[in-house]
Amino acid sequence: MKFVVYLNGRFVPEEEAKISIWDIGFMYGAVFMEAARTFRHEVFRLEDHLDRMEDGMRYAGLEPLVSKREMRRIVEKTVAANIHNFSADDDCWLCWQVTPGVGFPHPMMRGKASKPTVMVYVSPLPYDEYYEHYRTGVPAAIPSVRNVPPCVVDPRGKTRYRLHYFMAKVETKARDPGAFALLQDPEGFITEGTGANFFIAKNGVLYTSTTRNILEGISRRVVIELAGKLGIPVAERDLTLFDVYRADEAFWTTSSYCMLPCSRVNHVKMRQTPGPLFERIIRAWSEMVGVDIIEQARKYHRRKSNIWHVSARKTRREA
């Protein structure tokens, strides 16, 4: 596989994609980002992702650093430049990031106006990491690290400001290596995972946290829309561990795997894994996009996702 990265107006090989150490994104974590996937080689819900990025930049006090029209063009052009790496029935994951650009090396120096840094890259979907979990589910563990409250940074603006996520993942891995971290807010309400939203179901009703203290995920939005079409009630409200422990089933949502069942939370097992609501919605999602999501993951799950870029670099060095 040979991938190129879009970086500030040029396509460059992945190992040559470099930014300045004075980039404000690196210095302050001011990186506005979106991650999506394709279905049948088309970016899924691209407009929703573009809208969310624009909202995040406005929230940070910045006029959109890149217009939606231009960002759409760049994203589509990057997918087109890399899609030859994928079979007709395979798909890819992609990420685009925008920062305010190069700043100043000393915090007391006045910065000058700079062009934004714009980066888009594509990679294989990590089927090998999640395919089996469509059947077995992924456990959740509640770390001591709490989510950042919205009075500090509103989580609806998607950025790389994620040290708390990283710390939660480190703690969870030490306690329960196979689990995803599920964070609470400072008041003890359930929020989200480190890159995934969370649903529970009880007596045929889906429950998920309100957008008061979570990122409003695009996949979360899709699940709510599909549930409505299937006649499944959905309630958005503050959830506690009591609610989670008494649930019949639970699942995660994010762009790459779309949905994965949750097998247990801490020591408490879900009554059904995967549960009937999960199975109905993932089937409806597959029908909507014209791709059997689980079957696609099964077909390609033997491909090692974590070493593809390392192998590419090694091959180039050896050549």
N, C-alpha and C positions, 0 to 999 in steps of 0.2 A: 504494500500500500504506500502510495506517495501522496502526501497531503501538503497543501499550501495554506498559508494563513494570510488573511487580509490585514494589513497594518498601514494605516495612514496613506491610503491611496495606492498601495502596491501589494501584489501577491508575492510572498517570500516563502521558502521552505521553512518548515516548523522550527528547526534548530537555529534559523537566522532571524526569528521574530524577537526583536529586542526593543526595550524602551529605556528611556533615560532614568538614572537613579534619582533624578530630581522631579520625576513625574509626580504630580499631586496625588494621583491615585495610589502610588506606592508610599508617599510620605504621610498622607492623611487617611488612606482607606476610602477616598472619594471615588469609587468605581461604581458606576451604574451598569447593571448587567441584566441579561436575560438568557435563559437556557431553554431550548426547545428540541423537538425531534421532528423527523419527517414521517409521513405515511405515504407510501407509493411515490417517494422522492419529492413530495411537496411539504413545505414547512407547515406544521399543524398549528392552527390558531395564531398565525403570524400577526394579524392585526391586533389581537388582544395583547400580545407581548409588546408590540410597539407602543400601544396606548399606555401600558403600565410603565414602560421605561420613561416616556415623556412625563407622566405624572410624577415619577420619582425625582426627575431633574427639577421640575417646577417646585416640588416640596422642599428641595434643598436650596431654593433661592436662585436657581439658574434658569435662564431661558433655555429651551432645549438646545443642547450643544450640537446635535445633529437632527435635522428634520426627519419626521416619520417617512416621508417620501424617499429621502436619501438613504436612510437606514434600511428601508425595505429593499432598495436597489442593491445595496452592498451585501445584505444577507443572501438574497437570491443569487447574486453573482458568485458569492463564495460557495454556496451549495453546488451551483453548476460547475465550478472549477474543481470540485472534489468528488462529485457523485460517480465518476467513472470507477471509483474504488469499490462500489457496491453493486451486487447483483440486483436484477430487476425486482426481486421479491424481498430484498433486504432494505434497511433504512439506516439513517445516521442520527447522531446527536450533534447539536451545534450550540455555540455560545457566542454572544456578542457583548462587548464591554466598551464603555466610553468613560473617559476621565476628562477633567478640565485641562489637561495637558501639562507641559513642563512648567514648574513653579520656580522656587528660589531655594538655595541651599541653606540659608540661615533664617530661622523663624522671625527675626526682627527686620529682615529686609523686605522692602515693598515689592510685591510681585508685579510683573508686567503681563499684559494681555498675551495669551498664548492660544495657539490652535489646539482643539481637543485631540486627545489620543483615541483612535478608533480601531478596535481589533475584533475580528470574527474568525473563529476556527471551527473545524468539523472533526469529529472522531467517531469510531464505531460505537454502537450501543453496547454496554457491558452485559450482554445476555448471560455470560458465564457466571456473573455474580448474583443474578436474581432469578434465573429461570426456575430452579428447584423450589423457590419460595412461593411460586404460584400455587404449589401443592402443599408445602409444609408450613408456610407462613414465616414471618420474621418477628421474633420477640421484641418487646420494648422494655427499656429500663429507664427509670426516672433518675437523672443525675442530680447532684446537689446544686449544680450550676443552674441559675434561673434565666429565663428569657429577659431581654432588655425591655423595660416597660415603655409603652407608647409615649409617656410624658418625657422620655429622654430622646428616643428615636422611633418614629412611627414605623412599624414593621411593614406597612403596605408599600413603602418605597423599597424596591429590591436593589440592594447594594452588596458589595463585598465586605461590609462591616460585620464580620462574623467570628471574632475571637471567641465569643461565648459559645458559639456552635462548636468550634474546634476543641475548646476545653471540655465541653459536654461529651464529645466523641471520644476524647482521650480517657476520660473517667469511665465512660460506659464500656469501652473496650477492655479496660483493666478489670472491671467487675463481671462483665458478661460478654465475651468476645463476639458472639454471634448476634447481639442485639443492636437495634437502633436506639439512639437516645430520644426520649420524649420529654420535652421541657415543660415545666410549669412557669407561671408568671410569679412575681413577688407575693401575690395574694394566695398562691397555691392552686390557681386554676390551670387546667391543661391547655397548652398552646399548640405546639407543633413539633415535628422532628427537626433535624438539622438539614433541612432541604426538602421536607415532605410535610404535607398536611395530614390530618388524622381524623378518622371517622369511627364512631361506634354505632351499633344497632341494638335496639331493645324492642321486643314485641312488634317487629316489622317496621319500626320507625328509625330513620337515620338521624344521628346527632353529630354535630361538629361545632368546634369553637367559633365564636363570633369573630368578625374581622377587627374587633377592638384591640386584640393582642396577638394577631398572627399576620403573616403575609397571605394576601388573598391569592392563592395559587390558581393558575389557569386550569390545571387538572382538577382541582377542587371544584371549580366552576362547572366543568364538564360533567362531573359526577352529579352535581345538584340538578343540572339541566336534564340529564338522562333519567335520573330518579323521578323527576316530574313527569316525563313522558311515559314512564313505566307505572305511574300511579303509586310510587313509594313516597310516603311523607318524609320531609326533611325539616329538622329543627336546628337553628343556629342559636346556641346559648352558651353561657359559661358552664364548663364541665369540671367536675372534681374527680378525684380518684375513686370515690364511692360510685359515681356514675360508670366509670370505666370498669371497675371490678365486677359490677353486676351485669355488664353487657353480654349479649348473646354472641356477637361477633365484632370484629374491628378490622380496619384496613388503613393502609397508607396510600397517598396519592402524590405523584410527581411526574414530571415530563417524560423521563426515560422509560420506566416500566409501567406508567399510567396508574396501575393499582396493584398493590400486593397485600395479601391477608396479613393480619397481625395474630400470632399464635398465643401470646400471653403478654401481660404487663407485670413487670417484676415477677413475683412468684405465682400470680393468679392466671390460670389458663382460660382462654376464651372457650365458650361452650361449643363453638363450631369453627373449624378452620379447614378450608375456606368456608365462609358462611353463604347462605342462599342469596342474600342481597348482593354480596360481592360477585357471585357467579352471574346473576342476572345483569348487573351493570357492566361487567367486563365483556360479556357477550354482546350487549347492546352497543358498547363502544367499538368493538371489532366490526360489527355490522355497519356502523356509521362511517367508519374510515375505509372500509373495504379491505381490511387486513385482519387476519386472525392473530391477535396480539400474542397470545400464549404459544400458538403453533410456530410463529415466526421466531420467538425466543428459543423454542425447543430445537428448531432446525439449525440455528447458528450458535447455540450455547457452548459448543466445544472450542470455538475460537477464543483464544486468550486475549482479553481486552486490556489488561494492565501492562502488557509488555510490547504492544504494537509500536509505540513511538520510540521505545528504547531500542528495539530491534532495528528500526529504520535508521536510527542514528549510528548504531554499530555497523550496519551494512555500508553506510556512506563513508564512515571512517576507514573501514577495511578496503573499500574500493580505492 
